[in-house]
Amino acid sequence: MNKAIYIATSEQNCGKSIISLGLMSLLIGKTAKVGYFRPIIEDFEEGGLDNHIETIISHFGLDIEFDDAYAITKSKLIKKKNKGKLGDVIDLIIEKYKRLEERFDFVLVEGTSFTGEGTAIELDINVLIAKNLGIPTIIVGSGVGKTLEELIDSLYLVYDSFKVKEVEVLAIIANKVQPENVLLVNEGLKKNLPNGVLINSIPVISSLNNPTIQEIVNELKATVLFGSAYLNNQTSNFSVGAMQLCNYLVHLKESSLVITPGDRADIILGALQANESANYPAIAGIVLTGNILPEKSILKLIEGLSTVVPIIAVEEGTYYITNKIGSIKSKIYANNKQKIETSISTFEKYVDLDTLAQKLITFEAEGMTPKMFQYNLVKRAKEHRKHIVLPEGNDERIIIAASRLLAMDVVDISIIGNKKQIENKVAELGLDFDFSKVNIINPIESKCYDDYVNTYYELRKAKNVSMAMAKDLMEDVSYFGTMMVYKGHADGMVSGAAHTTQHTILPALQFIKTKPNCSVVSSIFFMCLEDRVSVFGDCAINPNPSAEQLAEIAISSADSSLAFGIEPKVAMLSYSSGSSGKGDEVDKVRTATEIVRQKRPDLKIEGPIQYDAAVDLEVGQSKMPNSEVAGHASVLIFPDLNTGNNTYKAVQRETGALAIGPMLQGLNKPVNDLSRGCTVDDIINTVVITAIQAQGL
């Protein structure tokens, strides 16, 4: 049974990181436990880490220690080979790989990077490692600087090197191909390689090829003077400020890097002012050359600016630094979420994922793990793209989440807010934000404003709403965003980062209203525990539901669970299990359970049941040995809001579980509420589940 894949290249700078990130994202969605292994890594400074390993482990939260994720450094490999002890190295690689193979369902093995000493032997070493580990290979090549014929020949040479040693090649990916040549390269490779090999090409992505300011700081060993919070700013080009300011300004482009001697105060201040101006593009940063710092008066002036891009200083002269920056090869670092998500999105867009997954995975993991659940959420959201409105454009968490959602390419987005303020915040945060892909709306200036006012008035005039009240309410971002959903101008809304739950939900209750056969709006959290995903409801909306409402919450939660790929086994929680308990609260749960059984005999349900009996197999079997749910519950329904809210927070804090939600149930169209303490990841997850909800309508 195939339990691993080996990523191999034939030269440096093939963009192997895109493939590793994309494959890891794919694998995590298909298997319960995925490991990562680099047999040979570049030498790293004492106390440091290999960048590839750090990025993969930290981004995907893999349960692997750094020392377990590699076998040997390149310098030690060269010494061993020169002493005729290459066999010892292969033994070590096999030993460390087998430890991971025993722990994980699947292992992603990444070959060498062809940098530094020993590049001449690396292809042979990679073939030898894959052969001895007994795992198939994906070959990655670069189209940079090659004709079509040269690219095909180079990839075929690598393919033949593996095949001659009887190493199976599952796929060949031509990376960094000019966008207009992608189909041409695919056709050329298919003509020259066997039919069984999967062929894909990925175009050059400029945002992945250009360095960030942090990379430039590292390469130049620069001193950061200002803007240390924005070192992940992405550069798109660079230019030297050696002419008069009035002439230099015309050379500025979006995300430009300005290179100028440290005594050119006119260029420095002019570039910073251009960054603030709506008439000029935002710059990425400024490099001050020649070991010259601006005068104290200039530094004081810069310190007082509201927005400062990174300004870094170097000792060398302008000519040397310009050439040095031009030679920097961009890398992907663990803290650069934007590049990581762009890499994964690019991989998913240009690689035939279904065919590749079929080739990679020869088994199915049981159950739904958190990693699989999150992967499948994003995949499902992408399958039928939906339009989500975010009404809180004044909150920087919303703006950051929107930028990451754009990089993930998962939904269409509208943001309600002031466009200029949002643009300034994007520049201040140093985000890669494509404004052409986002609809930014100021309610009072919207062409839909009058229509929305009239619609709301007609819907609510029987409730004594006047036209003046309707106009005031449609200036409110929650009402305007909800009306977008009502009118079909958006498929769903996510709010609550800066508003109360009532402020978010009230407009939806007024005119989106509940579904037929639904009398109550409720909520669930998807609780991503260490080895499973559970559904908790209701933990956010209903303080003390009646037996009838509790039954409806259970049915809605079971249906939501099924809709998101989790088999519903419903536990109606109480302080007592079975028929022994007495009291109003346990009687309510008992009645609710019977109502569910009458209305939905297809559902597996147990109640009343205690929490431990619901989730712990041993306890469940001892207390309720004949139950299909006890010990296996996936949907846990709490008797009241106090119990539910406290329990989900306790589980989250004590176990480190990820709580995705709350997701509201029962409305005709999806409107979901965030906590005012939400993180950027919370917003992204809620947007994704809102999009999936919208698909079911």
Buried (B, 14 or more C-beta within 10 A) or exposed (E): EBBBBBBBBBBBBBBBBBBBBBBBBBBBBBBBBBBBBBBBBBEBEEEEBBBBBBBBBBBBEBEBEEEBBBBBBBEBBBEBBEEEEBEEBBEBBBEBBEEBBEEBBBBBBBBBBBBEEBBEBBBEBBBBBBBBBEBBBBBBBBBBEBEBEEBBEBBBEBBEBBBEEEBBBBBBBBBBBEEEBBEEBBEBBBEBBEEEBBBBBBBBBEBBBBBBBBBBBBBBEBBBBBBBEBBBBBBBBBBBBEEEBEEBBEEBBEBBBBBBBBBBBBBBBBBBEBBEEEEBBBBBBBBBBBEEBBEEEBBEBBEEBEBBBBBBBBBBEBEBBBEBBEEBEBBBBBBBBBBBBBBBBBBBBBBEBEEBBEBBBEEEBEEBBBBBBBBBBBBBBBEEBBBBBBBBBBBBBBBBBBBBBBBBBBBBBBBBBBBEEBBBBBBBBBBBBEEEEBBBBBBEEBEBBEBBBBBBBEBBEEEEBEEEBBBEBBEBBBBBBBBBBBEEBBBBBBBBBBBEBEBBBEBBBBBBBBBEEBEBBBBBBBBBBEEBBBBBBBBBBBEEBEBBBBBBBBBBBBBBBBBBEBEBBBBBBBBBBBEEBEEEBBBBBBBBBBBBEEBBEEBBBBBBBBBBBBBBEEBBBEBBEEBEBBBBBBBBBBBBBEBBBEBBEEBBEEEEBBBBBBBBBBBBBBBBBBBEEBBBBBBBBBBBBBBBBBBEE
